[in-house]
């Protein structure tokens, strides 16, 4: 073991004492070597899309290995059945519908305002506070610039893009503003478009589109996922010797389905299956980078998805339809899909690997929500969230590390892309008929067939086939009151 010079030793000792004074909540977990933390967030990955959750037509050995070496959760929920609501919930530990800058239905506009006040505690800020190097790669979709309404649109012609990810806790960012197909279709690194030199003009075309200085500035869609994964590996390599938090937000499996050339034809489910197997390959790259850096066993890896998968009803969604015809069930046996209020929209794969801390090869049916990641990481770091942070975040660390049935939360509130609310508590799920405001600019409100009073006992009826609302008035009242209280109180964490 190398000898630490006396001067450096005293500096470290003083730093440790100062840290204990500043953060009195720091416990024994924080005095040991700080674990690195990697959050891998897939995009539109359904409950049935990987092998350890029942996929038989696809090969996902690297993701399955995470489950073999960690704990797999079967009742993990996204707070929204579409992307930006969940991404906000992860970063803020708060239900997105409490944030007035996010419209109550649909997703945040790619050029919408930054969804965080600059003094809000975010997941990245939490790790920064504890001396971590923080990095985000991939899809952001949480806004840029300062605006107080969802109708705000960012001016991409500016030389520097801020505030954005680097203003809410990330030391570095490399990725896209939102989805691959959304403007601007140019990678952003920290505050600038990649490849843009001083004087290169970016022109706004209307409120959403842009005209870059060169057509070559735009990325190629089938290369995006690979670039993101390589940037994640580079981040791990740069962070050697320092504790780090990496948020890897891949674009797989969001439309357009564009697997890399070397992955085409590798699965039995067409391009959709190829795309998922590319994601699995990237998970393998991350693992190999950790192993090479000698930090694999001191790294927490959380793998999950931002919402349920896109299930094709016909040939219009060609890639998903081809996978379905090949016998692949994107959301497994769950009803619904991305956007919907049913289980297929919210329940997703959720795997935690942390050798020596999370029991290997175990499974838990504990109720979790993605908003819980913030509070969980606070406890992991020996910290405590301020009263005005993580309003809907509960620590799941006991469920990660201890008995599989350890309780995390009594209920979780769910909100579909159409703005229909639901609440899951115990075996019961209540869907409440909701007065949903229309999306701005919508020509005509579409009647939502899901927007009606419904109650399901998921233990007896996991496919949500039989509505038992009328037969259980006491359950309806209890859950309706619980939902209303959580919505009006402004927080669900005590």
SEGU-397451 format. One record per atom (N, C-alpha, C): z, x, y; residue in one letter. Coordinates in steps of 0.2 Angstrom, whole numbers, plus 5000, padded with zeros to 4 digits. Layout:
% residues N
ZXYA/...
% end
This chain:
% residues 494
500050044994X/500050005000X/500050045006X/499650035011X/499550085017X/500150075021X/500350135024X/500950135029X/500850105036X/501250065038X/501150035045X/501450085050X/501050115055X/501450155060X/501950115063X/502550155065X/503150125068X/502950085074X/502550105078X/502350065084X/502050005083X/501550005078X/501249935076X/501749895072X/502249925069X/502749885065X/503149845070X/503349885075X/503749845080X/503349795084X/502749805085X/502349755088X/502349695084X/502149705078X/502149645073X/502849605073X/503349645073X/504049615072X/504149575078X/503949605084X/504049565091X/503649505091X/503049505088X/502549455088X/502849395084X/503149415078X/503449365073X/504049335076X/504449365080X/505049335083X/504749295089X/504249315093X/504049265098X/503749205095X/503349215089X/503049155086X/503649105084X/504149135081X/504749085079X/505049055084X/505049085090X/505349055096X/504948995099X/504249015099X/503848965102X/503748905097X/503748915090X/503548865086X/504148855081X/504748825083X/505348825079X/505248785072X/504748745071X/504548715065X/504248755060X/504148825061X/503848865056X/504348875051X/504048865045X/504448875039X/504248925034X/504548925028X/504448985024X/503648995022X/503248935022X/502548935021X/502148985026X/502448985032X/502049025037X/502249095037X/502849115034X/503049185034X/502649225029X/502449185024X/501949225019X/501349235022X/500849275018X/500149285020X/499849215022X/499649215028X/499349145030X/498649135025X/498649075022X/498049055019X/497449035023X/496949065021X/496249035025X/496148965023X/495748935027X/495648865025X/494948845027X/494548825021X/493848805022X/493748725021X/493548695025X/493348625024X/492648615024X/492348595018X/491648585017X/491548515017X/491148485022X/491048415023X/490348405021X/490148365016X/489548345014X/489348285018X/488648275019X/488448215023X/488148165019X/488448105018X/488148045014X/488248065007X/488648105005X/488748114997X/489148054994X/488848024989X/489147964986X/489747984981X/490147934980X/490647944975X/490447964968X/489847944966X/489547964960X/489048024960X/489048064965X/488448114966X/488648184963X/489248194960X/489348254957X/489648244950X/489548304946X/489748294939X/490448274938X/490948304942X/491648284940X/491848214942X/491448184946X/491548114947X/491048064944X/490748094938X/490348044934X/489648054934X/489348094938X/488648104938X/488448144931X/487948114928X/487748144922X/486948174922X/486648154927X/485948174928X/485848234932X/486348254935X/486348314940X/486848364938X/486648424940X/487148484938X/487448514944X/488148504944X/488448534950X/489048574948X/488848634945X/489448674942X/489948704946X/489648724952X/490148754957X/490648704960X/490448644962X/490848594964X/491348574958X/491048564952X/491448544947X/492048594945X/491848664947X/492348714945X/492948704950X/492748684957X/493348674961X/493848624958X/493548574955X/494048524952X/494348554946X/494048594942X/494348624936X/494948664939X/494848704944X/495348744947X/495848714952X/495748654953X/496148624958X/496348544957X/496348504962X/496548434960X/495948394963X/495848344959X/495248294961X/495648224963X/495448194968X/495748134971X/495248074970X/495448024967X/495047964966X/495147904971X/495647914975X/495647854981X/495747894988X/495247934989X/495147964996X/494647925000X/494847905006X/494447865010X/494247895016X/493647885018X/493447895025X/493647835029X/493847845036X/494047795040X/493447745042X/492847775042X/492247745044X/491647755038X/491247705038X/490747705032X/490047735035X/490147775040X/489547815043X/489847875047X/489447925049X/489647985050X/490148005056X/489947995062X/490348015067X/491047985068X/491147925065X/491847895065X/492347945061X/492047965055X/492448005050X/492548075053X/492048105056X/492148175059X/492648175065X/492648115069X/493148115074X/493848105071X/493848065066X/494548055062X/494848125059X/494348165056X/494548225054X/494848275059X/494448275065X/494648325070X/495248305074X/495348235075X/495848215079X/496448175075X/496348165069X/496948135065X/497048065068X/496448035070X/496547965073X/495947925072X/496047855071X/495547815070X/495047815076X/494347815074X/493947825080X/493847765084X/494047705082X/493947645086X/494547645091X/494947685091X/495447695097X/495147735102X/494547765101X/494247805106X/493747765110X/493847755117X/493347715120X/492647745121X/492647815121X/491947845121X/491547835115X/491847815110X/491447795104X/491247725103X/490647705103X/490547625102X/490847605096X/491047535096X/491447515090X/490947495084X/490347505085X/489847495079X/489447555079X/489147565073X/488647625073X/488947685074X/488547735076X/488747805076X/488647825084X/489047885085X/488947915092X/488247935093X/488047925099X/487347955101X/487348025101X/486848055098X/486748135098X/486948165104X/486748135110X/486848155117X/487448125120X/487848085116X/488448055119X/488948105121X/489448075125X/489948125128X/490448155123X/490748215124X/491248245120X/491748185119X/491948175113X/492448125111X/493148145112X/493348205114X/493948225114X/494148245121X/494748225123X/495048255130X/495148325128X/495148365133X/495148435132X/495848465131X/496348425132X/497048435130X/497248405123X/496848375120X/497048345113X/497148395108X/497648385104X/497648425098X/497148405093X/496748455091X/496248445086X/496348495080X/496048485075X/496148525069X/496048595070X/495448615074X/495348685076X/495848705080X/496048675085X/496648695090X/497248715086X/497448675081X/498048685077X/497948755074X/497448765071X/497348835068X/497348885073X/497048875078X/497048925084X/497748945086X/498148895087X/498848905089X/499248945084X/499048945078X/499348995073X/498949055072X/498549075076X/498249145076X/497649145071X/497349095070X/496749095065X/496149105069X/495649135066X/494949135069X/494649075067X/494349035071X/494048965069X/493348965070X/492948935066X/492248935066X/491948865063X/491448835067X/491148775064X/490348795063X/490148775058X/489448785056X/489148715054X/488548695056X/488248635054X/488248585059X/488248525056X/488248465060X/488848445064X/488748435071X/489348425075X/489448345076X/488948315079X/488948245080X/489648215083X/489948255088X/490548225091X/490448235099X/489848245101X/489648245108X/489748305112X/489348305118X/489348365122X/489448335129X/489748375134X/489848355141X/490348305142X/490448285148X/491048245150X/490748175153X/490948125149X/490748055151X/491348015148X/491347955152X/491947905150X/491647845146X/491047845145X/490747785141X/490247805136X/490147765131X/489647775126X/488947785128X/488847755134X/488147755137X/487947815140X/488447865141X/488247925144X/487847965140X/487348005142X/486848045139X/486848115142X/486948165138X/486948235140X/486248255142X/486248305147X/485648335149X/485548395146X/485048405141X/484948465137X/484548515141X/484348505147X/483948555150X/484448605153X/485048595153X/485548645156X/485548705152X/485648765156X/485648825152X/486248835147X/486848805149X/487348805144X/487648735143X/487748725136X/488048665134X/488748665133X/489148635138X/489848625137X/490048565142X/490648545140X/491048565134X/490748535128X/490948575123X/490748555116X/491248585111X/490948605105X/491448625100X/491948685102X/491648725106X/492048785108X/492548765113X/492548715116X/493048685120X/493648645117X/493548635111X/494048595107X/494348635101X/494348695102X/494648745097X/494248785092X/493648785093X/493248835089X/493048895093X/493148955090X/492949015093X/492249025093X/491948995088X/491148995087X/490948935084X/490248925086X/489948865083X/489148885082X/488948865076X/488148875075X/487948815071X/487548775074X/487348715071X/486848665075X/486948605073X/486548555077X/486948505081X/486648475086X/487048425090X/487248365086X/486848345081X/486948285077X/486548295070X/486148245069X/485748245063X/485148295064X/484948315058X/484348365058X/483748325062X/483648265061X/483048235064X/483148205071X/483748215074X/483948195081X/483748255086X/483548235092X/483448285097X/484148305100X/484248365102X/483748425101X/483648455095X/483048465092X/483048485085X/482948565086X/483448595089X/483548665090X/484248685088X/484348735084X/485048765083X/485348785090X/486048765090X/486448785095X/486948835093X/487048895097X/487548945095X/488048945101X/488648925100X/489148925105X/488948875110X/488648905116X/488448865122X/487748865123X/487248895119X/486548895121X/486148885115X/485548865116X/485048855111X/484848925108X/484748925102X/484648985099X/483849005101X/483749065103X/483149095105X/482949075112X/483349045115X/483149025122X/483349085127X/482849115131X/482949165135X/483049135142X/483349175147X/483449155154X/482749135156X/482749085159X/482049055162X/481749015158X/481849015151X/481448965147X/481748895149X/481248855150X/481348785152X/481448735146X/481848695147X/481948635142X/481948575146X/481448525145X/481348465149X/481548405145X/481948365149X/482148295146X/481548255146X/481448215141X/480948165140X/481248095139X/481348065144X/481748005143X/482548025143X/482847975139X/483647985139X/483748025133X/483348035128X/483548065121X/483148125119X/482448115121X/482048175118X/482048235123X/481848285120X/481748345125X/481048385123X/480848425128X/480248465127X/480448535127X/480548575122X/480748645122X/480248685125X/480448755127X/480048805130X/479448825125X/479548805119X/479048825114X/479148785108X/478648755105X/478648715098X/479048755093X/478948825093X/479248865088X/480048865089X/480248845094X/481048845095X/481348795090X/480948745088X/481248695083X/481348715076X/481848705073X/481948725066X/481548685061X/481448715055X/481148675050X/481648645045X/481548575044X/482048535041X/482248565034X/481748585030X/481948605024X/482348675024X/482348705029X/482748775030X/483448765033X/483548705036X/484248695039X/484848705035X/484848675029X/485448675025X/485648755023X/485048785021X/485148855019X/485348905025X/485148895031X/485348925037X/486148915038X/486348855038X/487048835039X/487448875034X/487248865027X/487648905022X/487748975023X/487149005025X/487149075027X/487649095032X/487649055038X/488049065043X/488749055041X/488949015036X/489649005034X/489849075030X/489349105026X/489549165023X/489649225028X/489149225033X/489249275038X/489949265042X/490149205043X/490849195046X/491349225042X/491349215036X/491849235031X/491849315031X/491249345031X/491149415031X/491449445038X/491349415043X/491649435050X/492349435051X/492649385047X/493349365048X/493849415044X/493549455040X/493949495036X/494549525039X/495149525036X/495749545039X/496149505043X/495849445045X/496149395049X/496149325045X/496649285046X/496649225043X/496149175047X/495749135043X/495249095047X/495249025044X/494948985049X/494848915047X/494048905048X/493748885043X/492948875043X/492848795042X/492448765046X/492248695045X/491548705044X/491348695038X/490648695035X/490348625035X/490048595039X/489748535039X/489048535038X/488848525031X/488148535029X/487748465031X/487148475031X/486748415032X/486548375025X/486748405020X/486548375013X/487048325012X/486848265010X/486248235008X/485948185013X/486048195019X/485748145024X/485048145024X/484748095025X/484048085027X/483848125033X/483248165033X/482748165028X/482948205022X/482748185016X/482948225010X/482448285009X/482648345011X/482248405012X/482548465008X/482548465002X/482748524998X/482348584999X/482648644999X/482348705000X/481848714995X/481348754996X/480748764992X/480948784985X/481448834985X/481748864978X/482148814974X/482348754977X/482648704973X/482248644971X/481648644973X/481248584972X/481048584964X/481148524961X/481048514954X/481548534949X/482148554952X/482648584948X/483048534944X/483148474947X/483548414944X/483048364941X/483448324937X/483048274934X/483048204938X/483248214944X/483248154949X/482848164955X/482348204955X/481848204960X/482148244966X/481848234972X/482148274978X/482848264980X/483048204979X/483748184980X/484248224976X/484048234969X/484448274965X/484448344966X/483848364968X/483748434970X/484148454976X/484148404981X/484548424987X/485348434986X/485548384981X/486248394979X/486348464976X/485948474971X/485948544968X/485948604972X/485548594978X/485548644983X/486248654986X/486548594988X/487248594990X/487748634986X/487648614979X/488048654974X/487948724975X/487348744975X/487148814976X/487548844982X/487548814988X/487848834994X/488648844993X/488948794989X/489648804988X/489748864984X/489348884979X/489348944975X/489249004980X/488849004985X/488849054990X/489449064993X/489749014996X/490449014999X/490949054995X/490949024988X/491449054984X/491349134983X/490749144982X/490549214981X/490749264987X/490649234993X/490849274999X/491549284999X/491949234997X/492749234997X/492949284992X/492649284986X/492749334981X/492649404983X/492049414986X/491849484989X/492349504994X/492549464998X/493049485003X/493749495001X/493849474994X/494549474991X/495049424994X/494749364996X/495249314999X/495149254995X/494849244990X/494749184986X/495349154984X/495849184982X/496449154979X/496949144985X/496749164991X/497249144997X/496849105002X/496349064999X/496049015003X/496048945000X/496248905004X/496248835003X/495548805004X/495248774999X/494548744999X/494648674998X/494448635003X/494448555003X/493648535003X/493448504998X/492748484998X/492748404998X/492348375002X/492348305003X/491648285006X/491648215008X/491048195011X/491248145017X/490748135022X/490948095028X/490948025027X/490548005022X/490547935020X/490147925014X/490147865011X/489747855005X/489047865005X/488747864999X/488047874999X/487547825001X/486947835002X/486347795004X/486047764997X/486147704995X/485947674989X/485247634991X/484747654987X/484047624989X/484047554985X/483847504989X/483647434986X/482947434984X/482547474986X/481847474985X/481547544986X/480847544986X/480447604987X/480447634994X/480747594999X/480747615005X/481047685006X/481647695003X/482047755003X/481847794997X/481247824997X/480947844991X/481347894987X/481647944990X/482047994986X/482647964983X/483047914986X/483547884983X/483347834978X/482747804979X/482547754974X/482347794967X/482047854968X/481747894962X/482447914958X/482947934962X/483547954958X/483847894955X/483847834958X/484047774954X/483647764948X/483047764949X/482647754943X/482747804937X/482947864939X/483047914934X/483747904931X/484147854933X/484747834930X/485347864934X/485247884940X/485847914944X/486147864948X/486847854948X/487147804952X/487547844958X/487247834964X/487447874970X/488147864971X/488347794971X/489047784973X/489447764966X/489247784961X/489547774954X/489547694953X/490147674951X/490147594949X/490447554955X/490447584961X/490747554967X/490247504970X/490447454973X/490047414977X/489947434984X/489347424986X/489147444993X/488847514993X/488847544999X/488447605001X/488647625008X/488447675010X/488447695017X/488347635022X/488747635027X/488747575032X/489147515030X/489247505024X/489547435022X/490247445022X/490547385021X/491347375021X/491647385014X/491147385009X/491447395002X/491547465000X/491847474994X/492147534992X/491647594993X/490947574991X/490447624991X/490347654998X/490547625003X/490447655010X/490947705012X/491547695008X/492147735011X/492447785006X/492447764999X/492747804994X/492347864992X/492547924993X/492147984992X/492448034988X/492048084985X/492348144982X/492848184987X/493448204984X/493948244988X/494248284983X/494148354984X/494348404979X/494748454983X/495348474981X/495748534984X/495848584979X/495648644981X/495748704977X/496248754981X/496748774978X/497248824981X/497648854976X/497448904973X/497748934967X/498448954968X/498848934963X/499548944963X/499948894967X/499648854971X/499948804975X/499748734973X/499048724972X/498848654969X/498748664962X/499048624958X/498948624950X/498248624948X/498048664944X/497348664942X/497148614937X/496548584937X/496348534932X/496748474932X/496948454938X/497348394939X/496948334943X/497248274942X/496948214945X/497448174949X/497248144954X/497748104958X/497448034960X/497747984960X/497547914962X/497847894969X/498247944972X/498647934978X/498147914983X/498347864987X/497947844993X/497947894999X/497347915001X/497247965006X/496747945011X/496747965017X/496247955022X/496048025025X/495448035027X/495248095030X/495648105037X/495848055040X/496248075046X/496948115044X/497148115038X/497748145035X/497648225035X/497048245036X/496948325035X/497348355041X/497348325047X/497648365052X/498448365051X/498748315049X/499448325048X/499648365042X/499148365037X/499248405031X/499248475033X/498748495037X/498748565039X/499248585043X/499548545048X/500148555052X/500748575047X/500848535042X/501448555038X/501248615034X/500648625032X/500448685028X/500648745032X/500548745039X/500648795043X/501348795046X/501748755043X/502448755045X/502548725052X/502148685055X/502148655061X/502248585061X/502348555067X/502448485067X/502048455073X/501648405072X/501148375077X/501648345083X/501348355089X/501748315094X/501648245094X/502048205097X/502048135096X/501448105098X/501048135103X/500448105106X/499848135102X/499848155096X/499348185092X/499348155085X/498748155082X/498748135075X/499048065074X/498848015078X/499147955078X/499047915072X/498547935068X/498447905061X/498447955056X/498848005056X/498748065051X/499448065048X/499448075041X/500048075037X/499948145033X/500448175032X/500448235028X/500248225020X/499748255018X/499648245010X/499848305006X/500148355009X/500348415006X/500648405000X/501148354999X/501548344993X/501048314988X/500548274990X/500148254985X/499648304983X/499448354987X/499048404985X/499448454980X/500048474982X/500348524978X/500848494972X/501148434973X/501648414969X/501448364964X/501848314963X/501648264958X/501048224960X/500548214955X/499948184957X/500048114960X/500648084959X/500748014962X/501148014968X/501248074971X/501648074977X/501348034983X/501747994986X/501447944991X/501347984997X/500747965000X/500547985007X/500647935012X/500347875011X/500347825016X/500347755013X/500547705016X/500647635013X/499947605013X/499547625018X/498947585019X/498447625023X/497747605022X/497247645026X/496847585029X/496647595036X/496247545039X/495547575039X/495047535037X/494347545036X/493947505041X/493347535044X/492947505048X/492247515047X/491847465045X/491147475043X/490747495049X/490147515048X/489647535053X/489447465057X/489547415054X/489447345058X/490047325062X/490647365062X/491247345065X/491647295062X/491547285055X/492047245051X/492647285049X/493247255050X/493847295048X/494047275041X/494347315037X/494647305031X/495347345031X/495747335026X/496347375025X/496447375018X/496647435015X/496847445008X/497547465008X/497947425004X/498647445003X/498847424996X/499047474992X/499247464985X/498547444981X/498647394977X/498047374973X/497547334977X/497747304983X/497447254987X/496947284992X/496447254993X/495947264999X/495747205002X/495947195009X/495747135013X/495247155018X/494747115018X/494147125023X/494247065028X/494347075034X/494447025039X/493847005043X/493646945044X/493146925048X/493246945055X/492746985058X/492847025064X/492346995069X/492646995075X/492246975081X/491947045083X/491247055081X/490947125082X/490547125089X/490647165093X/490247165099X/489547195097X/488947175100X/488347205098X/488247275101X/487847315097X/487647375099X/487247375106X/487347415111X/486947415117X/486247425115X/485847375119X/485147385118X/484847345112X/485247315108X/485047285102X/484647215104X/484047205101X/483647155103X/483947085101X/484247085095X/484547025092X/485047045087X/485647015088X/486247025083X/486046995076X/486047045071X/485947025064X/486546995061X/486546935058X/487046905055X/487346955049X/487946975049X/488147025044X/488446985038X/488146985032X/488346955026X/489046975024X/489247035026X/489947065024X/490447035028X/490347005034X/490846995039X/491146925038X/491546925033X/491846855031X/492546875028X/493046835028X/493646845025X/493646855017X/493846915015X/493846925008X/494446965006X/494646954999X/495246994997X/495047014989X/495247074988X/495047094981X/495647134978X/495747124972X/496247164968X/495947224965X/495947284968X/495547334965X/495747364959X/496347354957X/496547374950X/496247334945X/496147264946X/495847224941X/495147214942X/494947224948X/494247214950X/493947264955X/493847324952X/493647384956X/492947374959X/492547334956X/491847324959X/491847274964X/492447244966X/492447194972X/491947134970X/492047104964X/491547054962X/491846984963X/492546974964X/492846914964X/493346904970X/493146864975X/493546854981X/494146814979X/494746834980X/495346794978X/495746784985X/495446774990X/495746764997X/496146694996X/495846644994X/496146574994X/496746574989X/496746614984X/497246614979X/497846654980X/497846694986X/498346734987X/498546734995X/498846674997X/498946675004X/499546715007X/500046735002X/500546775004X/500246855005X/499846875001X/499546935002X/499046945008X/498746885009X/498246885015X/498646895021X/499246855021X/499646855028X/499946925028X/500246955023X/500547025024X/500047075026X/499447075023X/498947125025X/498647115032X/498547045033X/498247035040X/498747055045X/499347045044X/499847065049X/499947135050X/499847175044X/499847245044X/499247275048X/498647245047X/498047265050X/498147255058X/498347195060X/498447185067X/498947225070X/499447245067X/500047285070X/499747355071X/499347385066X/499147445066X/498547455072X/498147405073X/497647395078X/497947395085X/498447355086X/498747345092X/499247395094X/499647425089X/500147475091X/499947535094X/499247555092X/499047615095X/499147675090X/499447665085X/499547725080X/499847695074X/499747725068X/500047705062X/500547755060X/500547815062X/501047865060X/501647855065X/502247845061X/502847835065X/503047895069X/
% end
